Amino acid sequence: MVMKKVSRPVFVVPTHPVLRLASLGLVTFIFTLFSLELTQLGALLAPLWFPTSVMMVAFYRHSRRLWPAIAIACTLGNVAASLVLFPLHELNLIYSGINVAEAVVGGLLLRKLLPHYNPLQNLHDWIRLAIGSALIPPLVGGLMVYLLVPGDNPLQSFIVWTLSEAIGALALVPLGLLFKPHYLLRHRNPRLLLETLLTLAVTLALSALSMIYMPWPYTCIIVFLMWSAVRLPRMEAFMVFLCTVMLVSLIMSDSTLSQHVSVVYTVTNASWMPFVMILLPANVMTMVMYAFRAESKHIVESEERFRNAMEHSAIGMALVGTEGQWLQVNKSLCQFLGYSPDELRKLTFQELTLPEDLDSDLSQRDSLVRGDINTYTMEKRYYTRQGEVVWALLAVSLVRNPDSTPLYFIAQIEDINELKKTEQVNQRLMERITLANEAGGVGIWEWDLKPNKISWDKRMFELYGVPSHVKPTWQVWESCLVEEDRENATRKVLNSLKSSAPLMLEFRVKLKGKVRHIRSLANRVLNKQGEVERLLGINIDMTEVKELNEALFQEKERLHITLDSIGEAVVCTDSNMNITFMNPVAEKMSGWTQQEALNKPLLSVLHISVGDHGPLMGNFHTGDLYRSDIDDDLVLHSRHGGSFDIQYSITPLSTLNGENIGSVLVIQDVTESREMLRQLSYSASHDVLTHLANRASFESHLKRHLLNIDNAQERHALVFIDLDRFKSVNDNAGHAAGDALLREISALMLSLVRKGDILARLGGDEFGLLLPECKEEDAHDIAQRIVDGVNNYHFTWEGREHHIGASVGITFIDRNNTSLTDLLSQADIACYASKNNGRGRVTIYGTHPDAMPRVQNRLSQKE
């Protein structure tokens, strides 16, 4: 269970990296300034050095990618503090570099030796902290000073450096590792805040007095710090230690007070060794007290959890004295027995136990007291306050004194009264099941393993054809099996005994020259030790079912072979039009395998549209409603991108009672035949050379427009186009050149007409153009564009350029001019008039009646 904590405001460490680095630089500046003040006694090195510890803690608490920035920030703080007290020429950056190297070593060791969360959990963690921060890094730094910094007394510099770094680490690193912003919230408790401040003040005051007036001041300070460690929590105690060390160091470095201090010589000669003696026992005592408080808290919480578990347990629990008296009882037990806690404590368990069960209970209790058993469990009966007898499952264990004498019993008393009633109901139910099995022909058997005893009921003897006077054994059962099934049946029975799975086995037995199929089902019964005690199972005669299944299987195989062999796609569905079967042809055409399509809706697998881009069918039973024209074809779109022209039929499936159980859909692939029809249709309606509509197709379009003219304002234009000088190209350059010229001119004219206009080759060099719903000026413009385009077209064949032209005649179709013969004659007359009047021009029929010659002259003068 996840407990949701109440949201509270906390002091937040600056999250922005720049602010965090600035804070570290400021802290380093303050501690460096303090440490350098201690050098005023004349020592070259500060006898107490904190900046390295600040940097070491920062390395431990931040990711390594920030370490360079942390080193720079702390070094800047260090240098800035040095410049406050000393001139620039006395500044030695080698010391700052050694500080950084020492902090890196300490940071790596602390990360390796300590857990990141709650790094100081016990004394072992503190020892690892001391090794990783106050022992190895100071020795590394002291060795670097000894080797890299020249001086009159390098050994003294090594000792002073090592001890000053060790003292700083012992005083500052534990506090730095433990500090978290939310720890400050604890001091909102006035009692803890007052106790911390009071302890700090008393410790500092007494330490100062001891340093000035006591002959053995450090011994007194150790006592004061031990007292602080006992009184305060872990982090507050480390804070007191740090403040005390800083105060004592200030006293020792103060010239006005140092004359009273009997151990002032330690500043220059002994390198402040007593500070280590102060901090070591204080730190150890702090960790011991922390572990003690944590253990005490754990014990209190454990006792509280035990009390809560006992009080709120769903089953009865009690502490029982060695003489049987109830010492403590929970609510569930009181409700079970009907007594109040006070009433039960005046009684013994012997008074509430049914006499028939008491001797067994007391006997097992005595064995528990003697140590023969560790616990015991039994089912027993109790008297309730109302005098009723109730069943309970009793589990008892014994708690002993340190000298192994019995202290009290822990009893768990679970109400199983309803379970016992259920057992009685189950027993009666089992009797009815046995009778039902006998009536239904199911044989029941039991195999008790240890005595190796097999029991059969009457039906088992009948199933195996064994006389009832024969004792059933493993050998008798095995001899009844068909020889081919014996090994497999024996292996499965033995595997069932070893594994936790129930036994399910099918085999054949020989009976009067026939073979009988038997299915055996059994479950294991375990004893108290979890071992298989016996097998209890049934045998069912499956002969008729097997024969029926075999017949159905053969019929199904014949059906599948038939469906797989035919060339049509066959799809079967259930009553909800979900797919239940697809033959290989259906799989190929749809792009779905049968396994993928099973139980999917038919319409989600078969995507059939009317035409390539028409609407998808939504109902296979009404598919013809989607076809608006007899030329509309049904197209099946494959899952993988292909498509098939199809025809289909769908037949419903019904039971003998007429209930619909599904449908059978048969789909024929007619792609090739429809493609052939399309090609024949195209050839019949298009010119082979130019791929334009031919005369028959053009006249068909013209007739359709003539039939649909029912509006007085509706008007179409019929245009005849005749190429000029085409015969000379054909005669001089050959028929191949003429054919190429016709194809190019056709493409040119097709590009000059509108999208819905119909351009056709009527024969030879004659073309027809139908302009639906076209005004006279628009028709003239289109015809003129064609004339200009053809006249200006340059045709090159075998390096020689040929020029041709076009003459155009136009007539108009309206309600008063709807005769096909007349229209064709009018357009032809107008076209001839254009040729007769100089070629390369457009003539509209009826515009200049005197200029229209007779049609007979048209044929005689044609080129």
C-alpha positions in Angstrom: 0.0 0.0 0.0 1.4 3.4 -0.9 0.8 6.0 1.8 0.3 9.5 0.5 2.3 12.1 2.5 0.8 15.4 3.4 2.3 18.2 1.3 4.3 20.7 3.4 6.6 23.6 2.5 10.3 22.8 2.8 13.5 24.8 2.6 14.7 24.2 -0.9 18.4 24.1 -2.0 18.9 26.2 -5.1 18.1 24.0 -8.0 19.8 26.2 -10.6 23.4 25.0 -11.2 24.7 28.5 -11.1 23.1 29.3 -7.8 24.2 26.0 -6.3 27.8 26.6 -7.4 27.7 30.2 -6.0 26.5 28.7 -2.7 29.3 26.2 -2.6 31.8 29.0 -3.4 30.4 31.1 -0.5 30.5 28.3 2.0 34.1 27.5 0.9 35.1 31.1 1.3 33.7 31.3 4.9 35.3 28.0 6.0 38.6 29.0 4.3 38.6 32.4 6.1 38.0 30.7 9.4 40.8 28.1 8.8 43.3 30.8 7.7 42.6 32.8 10.8 44.2 29.9 12.8 47.5 30.6 11.0 48.0 33.9 12.9 50.1 32.0 15.5 52.8 31.9 12.8 52.4 28.4 11.3 52.8 28.0 7.6 49.9 25.6 7.3 46.5 26.0 9.0 46.2 23.4 11.8 42.5 22.9 11.1 41.3 22.8 7.4 37.6 22.6 6.3 37.5 23.6 2.6 38.6 20.2 1.4 35.8 18.6 3.3 33.3 21.0 1.8 34.5 20.1 -1.7 34.5 16.4 -0.8 30.9 16.5 0.4 29.9 18.4 -2.8 31.5 15.7 -5.0 29.7 13.0 -3.1 26.3 14.6 -3.4 26.5 15.7 -7.1 26.9 13.9 -10.4 30.4 13.7 -11.9 29.6 16.0 -14.8 29.4 18.9 -12.2 32.7 18.1 -10.5 34.8 20.4 -12.7 32.5 23.3 -12.0 32.4 22.5 -8.3 36.2 22.3 -8.1 36.4 25.8 -9.8 33.8 27.3 -7.5 35.4 26.0 -4.4 38.9 27.0 -5.5 37.7 30.5 -6.3 36.2 30.7 -2.8 39.5 29.4 -1.3 41.6 31.9 -3.3 39.3 34.8 -2.4 39.6 34.1 1.3 43.4 33.8 1.0 43.6 37.2 -0.7 41.6 38.8 2.2 44.3 37.8 4.7 47.5 37.6 2.6 49.0 39.6 -0.2 49.0 38.2 -3.7 52.7 37.3 -3.8 52.2 34.9 -0.9 49.5 33.0 -2.6 50.5 29.4 -3.5 48.0 27.7 -5.9 49.7 24.3 -5.4 47.9 24.0 -2.1 44.6 24.6 -3.9 45.4 21.9 -6.5 46.3 19.5 -3.7 42.9 20.3 -2.0 41.1 19.4 -5.3 42.9 16.2 -5.8 42.3 15.2 -2.2 38.6 16.0 -2.5 38.3 13.9 -5.7 39.9 10.9 -4.0 37.5 11.4 -1.0 34.5 11.8 -3.2 35.2 8.6 -5.1 35.9 6.6 -1.9 32.7 7.9 -0.3 30.6 7.0 -3.3 32.2 3.5 -3.3 31.9 2.8 0.4 28.6 4.5 1.5 25.0 4.1 0.3 23.7 7.3 -1.3 20.5 7.3 0.8 21.1 7.6 4.5 24.8 7.1 4.3 25.4 6.7 8.1 23.1 4.0 9.3 25.4 2.3 11.8 28.9 2.2 13.2 30.3 0.3 10.2 29.2 3.1 7.9 30.9 5.6 10.1 34.1 3.6 10.0 34.0 3.5 6.2 33.3 7.3 6.2 36.4 7.8 8.4 38.6 5.7 6.1 37.2 7.3 3.0 37.4 10.9 4.1 39.6 11.3 7.2 42.3 8.7 6.6 43.2 8.0 3.0 42.5 11.5 1.4 44.6 13.3 4.1 47.4 10.9 3.7 47.3 11.4 -0.1 47.3 15.2 0.4 50.1 15.1 3.0 52.2 13.0 0.7 51.7 15.4 -2.2 52.7 18.4 0.1 55.8 16.4 1.2 56.8 15.8 -2.4 55.7 19.0 -4.2 56.1 21.8 -1.7 59.7 22.7 -0.6 60.3 23.7 3.0 62.7 23.6 5.9 60.8 20.8 7.7 58.8 18.7 5.2 58.0 16.0 7.7 56.3 18.5 10.0 54.4 19.9 7.0 53.2 16.3 6.2 52.0 15.8 9.8 50.3 19.2 10.1 48.6 18.8 6.7 47.4 15.2 7.4 46.0 16.0 10.9 44.4 19.3 9.9 42.6 17.6 7.0 41.6 14.6 9.1 40.2 16.8 11.9 38.3 18.9 9.3 36.8 15.7 7.7 35.8 14.2 11.0 34.1 17.4 12.1 32.4 18.4 8.9 31.9 15.5 6.5 29.3 13.5 8.7 27.2 16.7 9.0 27.5 17.4 5.2 26.5 13.9 4.2 23.5 13.8 6.5 22.1 17.3 5.9 18.9 17.6 3.9 16.8 20.7 3.6 13.7 18.9 5.1 15.6 18.1 8.2 15.2 21.7 9.3 11.5 21.2 9.5 12.0 19.0 12.5 12.9 22.1 14.5 9.4 23.4 14.2 8.9 21.2 17.2 9.7 23.7 20.0 10.9 20.9 22.3 13.5 19.6 19.9 14.6 23.2 19.0 14.9 24.2 22.6 16.8 21.1 23.6 19.2 21.5 20.6 20.0 25.1 21.4 20.3 24.5 25.1 22.6 21.6 24.6 24.7 23.6 22.1 25.0 26.6 24.5 25.9 24.4 27.5 28.5 22.4 25.6 30.1 25.5 24.1 30.2 27.3 27.4 31.6 24.4 29.4 34.1 23.6 26.7 35.4 27.2 26.7 35.7 27.2 30.5 37.5 23.9 30.4 40.0 25.1 27.8 40.9 28.2 30.0 40.7 26.9 33.6 40.9 23.1 33.6 44.2 21.2 33.7 42.9 18.5 31.4 40.5 20.4 29.2 40.2 17.8 26.4 39.0 15.1 28.7 36.3 17.4 29.9 35.3 18.3 26.4 35.0 14.6 25.5 32.6 14.2 28.4 30.5 17.2 27.2 30.4 15.9 23.6 29.4 12.4 24.8 26.6 14.0 26.8 25.5 15.9 23.6 25.6 12.6 21.6 23.3 10.9 24.2 20.8 13.8 24.3 20.5 14.8 20.7 19.6 13.1 17.3 22.4 12.2 15.0 22.6 15.4 12.8 22.1 17.8 15.7 24.9 16.0 17.6 27.3 16.3 14.6 26.5 20.1 14.4 27.4 20.5 18.1 30.7 18.7 17.5 31.5 21.0 14.6 30.7 24.2 16.6 32.7 22.9 19.6 35.8 22.1 17.5 35.6 25.6 15.9 35.2 27.3 19.3 38.1 25.4 20.8 40.3 26.1 17.8 39.5 29.9 18.1 40.4 29.8 21.8 43.7 28.2 21.0 44.6 30.7 18.3 43.5 33.7 20.3 46.7 35.4 21.8 44.7 36.9 24.7 43.4 33.5 25.8 46.2 31.2 24.7 48.4 32.2 27.6 45.9 30.5 30.0 45.8 27.3 27.9 48.2 24.7 29.1 48.3 22.8 25.8 48.9 25.8 23.5 52.2 24.2 22.4 50.1 21.7 20.4 49.5 24.4 17.7 53.0 24.4 16.5 54.5 21.2 17.8 51.8 18.5 18.0 49.5 19.5 15.2 46.4 19.6 17.3 46.4 15.8 17.8 43.9 16.2 20.8 41.2 17.2 18.4 41.2 13.8 16.9 40.9 12.3 20.4 37.9 14.6 21.0 36.0 13.7 17.8 36.6 9.9 17.6 34.7 8.9 20.8 32.0 11.5 20.2 31.4 10.3 16.7 31.3 6.7 17.8 28.9 7.4 20.7 26.6 9.3 18.2 26.4 6.3 15.9 25.9 3.9 18.8 23.1 6.1 20.1 21.6 6.3 16.7 21.6 2.5 16.3 20.2 2.2 19.8 17.3 4.6 19.1 16.6 2.9 15.7 16.5 -0.5 17.4 14.3 0.8 20.2 12.0 2.4 17.6 11.9 -0.9 15.6 11.0 -2.9 18.7 8.2 -0.4 19.6 6.9 -0.5 16.1 7.1 -4.3 16.0 5.1 -4.5 19.3 2.6 -2.1 18.0 2.2 -4.0 14.7 1.8 -7.3 16.7 -0.9 -5.7 18.9 -2.7 -4.2 15.9 -2.4 -7.5 14.0 -3.8 -9.4 16.9 -6.6 -6.9 17.6 -7.7 -6.5 14.0 -7.1 -10.0 12.8 -10.1 -11.6 11.0 -9.5 -14.9 13.0 -9.5 -15.3 16.7 -6.2 -14.9 18.5 -5.3 -15.2 22.2 -2.4 -15.4 24.6 -3.0 -18.3 26.9 -1.2 -18.9 30.2 0.5 -22.2 31.0 -2.4 -23.2 33.2 -5.0 -22.6 30.5 -6.2 -19.1 31.6 -7.0 -16.6 28.8 -4.4 -13.7 29.2 -5.3 -11.6 26.2 -8.0 -12.1 23.5 -9.0 -10.2 20.4 -12.3 -9.0 19.1 -12.8 -11.8 16.6 -12.4 -14.5 19.3 -14.9 -12.7 21.6 -17.4 -12.5 18.8 -16.8 -16.2 17.9 -17.4 -17.5 21.5 -19.9 -14.8 22.5 -18.0 -13.6 25.6 -16.6 -10.2 26.5 -12.8 -9.9 27.1 -13.2 -9.5 30.8 -15.4 -12.6 31.0 -13.0 -14.7 29.0 -10.1 -13.7 31.2 -11.9 -15.3 34.2 -12.2 -18.6 32.4 -9.8 -21.3 31.1 -9.8 -22.9 27.7 -10.4 -26.3 29.4 -13.8 -25.0 30.6 -14.9 -24.1 27.1 -13.6 -27.2 25.3 -16.0 -30.1 24.5 -14.9 -33.0 26.7 -14.5 -35.4 23.7 -11.8 -33.0 22.3 -10.0 -32.0 25.5 -7.8 -35.0 26.0 -6.3 -34.7 22.5 -5.7 -31.0 23.0 -4.0 -31.5 26.4 -1.8 -34.3 25.0 -0.5 -32.2 22.2 0.0 -29.2 24.6 2.2 -31.4 26.8 4.3 -32.5 23.8 4.7 -28.8 22.9 5.9 -27.9 26.5 8.4 -30.8 26.5 9.8 -29.6 23.2 8.8 -32.7 21.2 7.0 -30.5 18.7 7.3 -26.8 17.8 3.6 -26.2 17.1 0.4 -28.2 16.7 -2.9 -27.9 14.8 -6.1 -29.6 15.4 -9.9 -29.3 14.8 -11.8 -29.0 18.0 -15.2 -27.9 19.4 -15.9 -25.1 21.9 -19.0 -24.2 23.9 -20.3 -20.6 23.2 -21.9 -18.5 25.9 -25.3 -19.5 24.5 -24.4 -23.2 25.0 -24.0 -24.0 21.3 -21.2 -26.2 20.0 -19.0 -24.7 17.3 -16.1 -26.0 15.3 -12.7 -24.3 15.2 -9.3 -24.9 13.7 -6.8 -24.4 16.5 -3.1 -23.6 15.9 -0.8 -23.3 19.0 2.8 -22.2 19.5 4.8 -21.6 22.7 6.7 -18.6 23.8 9.5 -19.4 26.3 11.5 -17.5 28.9 15.3 -17.0 28.3 15.8 -20.1 30.5 13.6 -22.1 28.1 10.7 -22.4 30.7 7.2 -21.9 29.2 6.0 -18.3 29.3 2.6 -18.4 27.5 0.9 -19.9 24.5 -0.1 -18.1 21.3 -3.4 -19.6 20.0 -5.1 -18.9 16.6 -8.7 -20.1 16.6 -10.4 -20.0 13.2 -14.1 -20.5 12.8 -14.7 -23.5 10.6 -18.3 -24.1 11.7 -19.6 -23.4 8.2 -16.8 -25.5 6.7 -17.9 -28.5 8.7 -21.5 -28.0 7.6 -20.3 -27.8 4.0 -18.4 -31.1 4.5 -21.7 -32.8 5.5 -23.4 -31.3 2.5 -20.6 -32.5 0.3 -20.8 -36.0 1.7 -24.4 -36.2 0.8 -23.7 -34.7 -2.6 -21.0 -37.3 -3.2 -23.4 -40.0 -2.5 -25.8 -38.6 -5.1 -22.9 -38.2 -7.6 -22.0 -41.8 -7.1 -25.5 -42.9 -7.9 -25.6 -40.6 -10.9 -22.3 -42.0 -12.2 -23.5 -45.5 -11.9 -26.7 -44.6 -13.8 -24.6 -42.7 -16.5 -22.1 -45.5 -17.1 -19.1 -43.7 -15.6 -16.7 -46.0 -13.8 -15.0 -44.8 -10.6 -11.6 -46.0 -9.3 -9.2 -45.3 -6.5 -5.5 -46.2 -6.2 -4.1 -46.1 -2.7 -0.3 -45.9 -3.3 1.4 -47.0 0.0 -0.6 -50.3 0.3 -0.7 -50.4 -3.5 -4.4 -51.1 -3.4 -6.7 -50.4 -6.4 -10.5 -50.3 -6.0 -13.0 -50.4 -8.8 -16.8 -49.9 -8.8 -19.2 -52.1 -10.6 -19.0 -50.1 -13.9 -15.2 -50.4 -14.0 -15.4 -54.2 -14.2 -18.0 -53.9 -17.0 -15.8 -51.4 -19.0 -12.8 -53.7 -19.0 -14.7 -57.0 -19.3 -13.1 -58.3 -16.1 -15.1 -60.7 -13.8 -16.2 -59.0 -10.6 -14.4 -61.7 -8.4 -11.0 -60.7 -9.8 -9.0 -58.4 -7.6 -8.1 -55.2 -9.6 -4.3 -54.6 -9.7 -1.9 -52.6 -11.9 -1.1 -55.8 -13.8 -4.7 -56.6 -14.5 -5.4 -53.0 -15.7 -2.3 -53.0 -17.9 -3.1 -56.4 -19.5 -6.5 -55.1 -20.7 -4.8 -52.3 -22.7 -4.0 -52.6 -26.4 -0.3 -53.3 -26.7 0.5 -50.2 -28.6 -1.0 -48.0 -25.8 0.6 -49.6 -22.8 3.9 -47.7 -22.8 2.4 -44.3 -23.3 -0.3 -44.9 -20.7 2.2 -46.1 -18.1 4.4 -43.1 -18.7 1.6 -40.6 -18.3 0.4 -42.2 -15.0 3.9 -42.1 -13.5 4.5 -38.5 -14.7 1.2 -37.4 -13.1 2.4 -38.9 -9.8 5.6 -36.8 -10.0 4.1 -33.5 -11.2 1.3 -31.4 -9.8 -1.0 -31.7 -12.9 -4.2 -33.9 -12.8 -4.2 -37.1 -14.9 -6.0 -37.1 -18.2 -5.4 -40.1 -20.3 -7.0 -41.8 -23.3 -6.2 -45.4 -24.4 -7.8 -48.5 -25.9 -8.8 -51.8 -24.3 -9.6 -55.2 -25.9 -13.1 -56.5 -25.3 -14.5 -59.6 -27.0 -12.7 -59.0 -30.2 -13.5 -55.4 -30.3 -11.6 -52.2 -29.3 -13.1 -49.9 -26.8 -11.8 -46.3 -26.3 -11.5 -45.2 -22.7 -10.9 -41.7 -21.2 -9.5 -41.7 -17.7 -9.5 -38.6 -15.5 -8.0 -38.4 -12.0 -6.8 -36.1 -9.3 -4.1 -36.6 -6.7 -4.9 -36.6 -3.0 -2.0 -35.4 -0.8 -1.2 -36.2 2.8 -0.2 -33.6 5.4 3.4 -33.8 4.3 2.4 -32.9 0.7 3.1 -36.3 -0.7 0.8 -38.1 -3.1 -1.3 -40.4 -1.0 -3.8 -41.8 -3.6 -5.3 -41.2 -7.0 -9.1 -40.8 -7.3 -10.5 -40.9 -10.8 -13.2 -41.9 -13.3 -13.3 -43.9 -16.6 -15.6 -42.9 -19.4 -16.4 -45.0 -22.5 -15.6 -42.8 -25.5 -16.1 -45.4 -28.2 -19.2 -44.0 -29.8 -17.8 -40.5 -29.6 -14.6 -41.6 -31.2 -16.4 -43.3 -34.0 -18.6 -40.3 -34.6 -15.6 -37.9 -34.5 -13.8 -40.1 -37.0 -16.7 -40.1 -39.4 -17.1 -36.3 -39.0 -13.3 -35.9 -39.5 -13.4 -37.9 -42.8 -16.3 -36.0 -44.0 -14.6 -32.7 -43.1 -11.4 -33.8 -44.9 -13.3 -34.7 -48.1 -15.1 -31.3 -47.9 -11.8 -29.4 -47.4 -10.0 -31.3 -50.2 -13.0 -30.4 -52.5 -13.0 -26.8 -51.5 -9.2 -26.5 -51.8 -9.3 -28.0 -55.3 -11.9 -25.8 -56.9 -10.9 -22.6 -58.8 -13.4 -20.3 -57.0 -12.9 -18.6 -53.7 -15.1 -20.0 -50.9 -15.7 -18.2 -47.6 -17.9 -19.5 -44.8 -19.4 -17.3 -42.1 -21.4 -17.7 -39.0 -24.8 -16.1 -38.3 -23.1 -12.8 -37.4 -21.2 -12.8 -40.7 -17.9 -13.5 -39.0 -15.5 -15.7 -41.1 -15.2 -19.3 -40.1 -13.4 -20.8 -43.2 -11.5 -19.6 -46.2 -10.1 -21.9 -49.0 -6.6 -21.2 -50.5 -8.1 -19.3 -53.5 -10.0 -17.0 -51.1 -6.7 -16.5 -49.1 -4.9 -15.5 -52.3 -7.5 -13.1 -53.6 -8.2 -11.3 -50.3 -4.5 -11.3 -49.0 -5.7 -12.7 -45.7 -4.7 -16.2 -44.4 -7.5 -18.2 -42.8 -5.8 -18.0 -39.4 -5.7 -14.2 -39.6 -9.3 -13.9 -40.8 -11.0 -16.3 -38.4 -13.8 -14.7 -36.4 -13.3 -11.3 -38.1 -16.3 -9.6 -39.8 -16.7 -10.5 -43.5 -16.8 -6.8 -44.6 -13.5 -6.1 -42.7 -11.7 -8.8 -44.7 -13.4 -8.6 -48.2 -13.4 -5.1 -49.6 -15.6 -5.1 -52.7 -16.4 -1.9 -54.6 -18.5 -1.1 -57.6 -15.8 -0.3 -60.1 -12.2 0.4 -59.2 -13.0 3.6 -57.3 -16.7 3.2 -56.5 -18.4 2.9 -53.1 -17.6 -0.2 -51.0 -20.4 -2.8 -50.6 -22.0 -2.8 -47.1 -24.2 -5.8 -47.5 -23.4 -8.9 -49.5 -27.1 -10.0 -49.6 -28.1 -6.8 -51.4 -24.9 -6.3 -53.6 -26.8 -5.6 -56.8 -28.4 -2.4 -55.3 -24.9 -0.9 -55.5 -24.7 -1.2 -59.3 -26.3 1.7 -61.1 -25.3 0.5 -64.6 -24.9 -2.8 -66.2 -21.4 -1.9 -67.1 -20.4 -1.4 -63.5 -18.2 -4.2 -62.4 -17.6 -5.5 -58.9 -13.9 -5.3 -57.8 -12.3 -7.2 -54.9 -9.4 -5.3 -53.4 -6.6 -7.4 -52.0 -5.1 -6.6 -48.6 -1.7 -6.3 -50.3 -2.7 -3.8 -53.0 -3.9 -5.9 -55.9 -7.5 -6.2 -57.2 -9.7 -8.7 -59.0 -12.9 -8.3 -61.1 -15.4 -10.7 -59.6 -18.8 -12.2 -59.6 -20.2 -13.8 -56.4 -23.1 -15.7 -55.0 -24.1 -16.1 -51.4 -26.1 -18.9 -50.0 -27.5 -19.1 -46.4 -27.0 -22.1 -44.2 -29.8 -23.4 -42.0 -30.3 -26.2 -39.5 -33.1 -28.8 -39.8 -35.3 -26.5 -37.8 -34.7 -23.6 -40.2 -32.4 -21.7 -37.9 -29.8 -19.6 -39.7 -26.2 -20.7 -38.8 -24.3 -18.8 -41.4 -23.6 -18.4 -45.1 -21.4 -19.7 -47.9 -19.9 -17.1 -50.2 -18.5 -18.2 -53.6 -16.4 -15.7 -55.5 -15.4 -16.1 -59.2 -12.4 -14.3 -60.6 -13.5 -12.8 -63.9 -10.6 -10.4 -64.3 -9.3 -12.0 -67.6 -12.7 -12.3 -69.3 -13.7 -8.7 -68.3 -10.3 -7.4 -69.5 -10.9 -9.2 -72.9 -14.4 -7.7 -73.1 -13.0 -4.2 -72.3 -10.4 -4.7 -75.1 -13.0 -5.8 -77.6 -15.3 -2.9 -76.5 -12.4 -0.4 -76.9 -11.4 -1.7 -80.3 -15.0 -1.5 -81.5 -15.3 2.1 -80.4 -11.8 3.6 -81.1 -9.6 4.2 -84.0 -6.7 1.8 -84.0 -4.2 4.3 -85.3 -5.0 7.5 -83.3 -6.8 5.9 -80.4 -9.6 8.5 -80.9 -13.2 7.5 -81.0 -14.2 6.1 -84.4 -17.2 7.0 -86.6 -19.6 4.5 -85.0 -18.7 5.7 -81.5 -18.9 9.3 -82.5 -22.4 8.9 -84.1 -23.5 7.0 -80.9 -22.4 10.0 -78.8 -24.2 12.3 -81.2 -27.4 10.3 -81.1 -27.3 10.4 -77.3 -27.1 14.2 -77.2 -29.9 14.5 -79.8 -32.2 12.4 -77.6 -31.5 14.5 -74.5 -32.2 17.9 -76.0 -35.3 19.1 -74.1 -34.3 22.7 -73.2 -34.9 25.5 -75.6 -31.6 27.2 -74.5 -29.5 24.0 -74.7 -27.2 24.1 -77.8 -24.3 21.9 -79.0 -21.8 22.3 -81.8 -20.9 19.7 -84.4 -17.5 20.3 -86.1 -16.0 18.6 -89.2 -12.3 18.9 -89.7 -10.6 18.0 -93.0 -6.8 18.1 -93.3 -5.4 20.1 -96.2 -2.4 18.7 -98.3 -2.3 15.5 -96.3 -2.4 13.4 -99.6 0.9 15.0 -100.8 2.6 13.9 -97.5 1.2 10.4 -97.9 2.3 10.2 -101.5 5.8 11.8 -101.2 6.9 10.5 -97.7 5.0 7.2 -97.6 2.2 5.7 -95.6 4.4 5.4 -92.5 4.9 9.1 -92.5 1.2 9.7 -93.0 0.3 7.5 -90.1 2.8 9.2 -87.8 1.4 12.6 -88.9 -2.1 11.5 -88.1 -1.1 10.4 -84.6 0.7 13.7 -83.9 -2.1 15.9 -85.3 -4.7 13.9 -83.3 -2.7 14.5 -80.1 -2.4 18.2 -81.0 -6.1 18.7 -81.6 -7.0 16.7 -78.4 -4.9 19.2 -76.4 -6.8 22.1 -77.9 -10.4 21.0 -77.0 -12.2 21.1 -73.7 -12.3 18.3 -71.2 -15.8 17.1 -72.0 -15.5 17.5 -75.8 -15.6 14.4 -78.0 -12.9 14.2 -80.8 -13.2 11.3 -83.3 -11.5 10.2 -86.5 -14.2 9.6 -89.1 -11.9 8.1 -91.7 -8.8 9.0 -93.7 -7.9 12.6 -92.9 -11.4 13.6 -91.7 -12.2 14.2 -88.0 -15.4 15.0 -86.1 -15.7 17.1 -83.0 -18.8 17.3 -80.7 -18.8 20.4 -78.4 -21.6 19.9 -75.8 -23.3 23.0 -74.5 -21.2 25.4 -76.5 -22.0 28.9 -77.7 -21.4 30.0 -81.3 -18.4 32.2 -80.4 -16.8 29.6 -78.2 -17.2 26.9 -80.9 -15.7 29.3 -83.5 -12.7 30.0 -81.1 -12.1 26.3 -80.5 -12.2 25.6 -84.2 -10.0 28.5 -85.0 -7.4 27.3 -82.4 -7.4 23.9 -84.2 -7.0 25.5 -87.6 -4.1 27.7 -86.4 -2.5 24.8 -84.5 -2.5 22.5 -87.6 -1.5 25.3 -90.0 1.5 26.2 -87.8 2.5 22.6 -87.1 5.9 21.5 -88.5 6.1 17.8 -89.3 9.6 16.4 -90.0 10.1 13.0 -91.6 13.5 11.7 -92.6 15.1 15.1 -92.4 12.4 16.8 -94.6 9.8 19.2 -93.3 6.2 18.9 -94.4 3.4 21.5 -93.9 -0.3 20.8 -93.8 -3.5 22.7 -92.9 -7.0 22.2 -91.8 -10.4 23.3 -93.0 -13.3 23.3 -90.5 -17.0 23.4 -90.8 -19.5 24.0 -88.0 -23.2 23.4 -87.5 -25.3 23.7 -84.3 -27.7 21.3 -82.6 -30.8 22.6 -80.9 -34.4 21.7 -80.6 -35.1 22.8 -84.2 -32.1 20.9 -85.7 -32.1 17.3 -84.4 -31.9 15.2 -87.6 -28.6 13.2 -87.5 -28.5 13.0 -91.3 -29.1 16.7 -91.7 -26.5 17.6 -89.1 -23.8 15.5 -90.7 -24.6 16.9 -94.1 -24.6 20.5 -92.8 -21.2 20.1 -91.1 -19.8 18.5 -94.2 -21.1 21.3 -96.4 -19.6 23.9 -94.1 -16.2 22.1 -94.1 -16.2 21.9 -97.9 -17.0 25.6 -98.1 -13.9 26.3 -96.0 -11.8 24.3 -98.4 -13.4 25.9 -101.5 -12.9 29.4 -100.2 -9.1 29.0 -99.7 -8.6 26.4 -97.1 -7.2 26.9 -93.6 -10.4 28.6 -92.3 -13.6 28.1 -90.3 -17.0 28.2 -91.8 -20.3 28.0 -89.9 -23.2 26.4 -91.7 -25.9 28.9 -92.8 -23.9 32.1 -92.2 -23.5 32.7 -96.0 -26.1 30.6 -97.8 -25.0 31.7 -101.3 -21.5 30.5 -100.6 -22.6 26.9 -99.8 -22.1 24.7 -102.9 -23.9 21.5 -103.5 -22.8 18.4 -101.7 -22.2 16.6 -105.0 -19.4 19.0 -105.9 -17.7 18.1 -102.5 -16.8 14.6 -103.6 -15.6 15.5 -107.1 -13.2 18.2 -106.0 -11.7 16.5 -102.9 -8.0 16.0 -102.9 
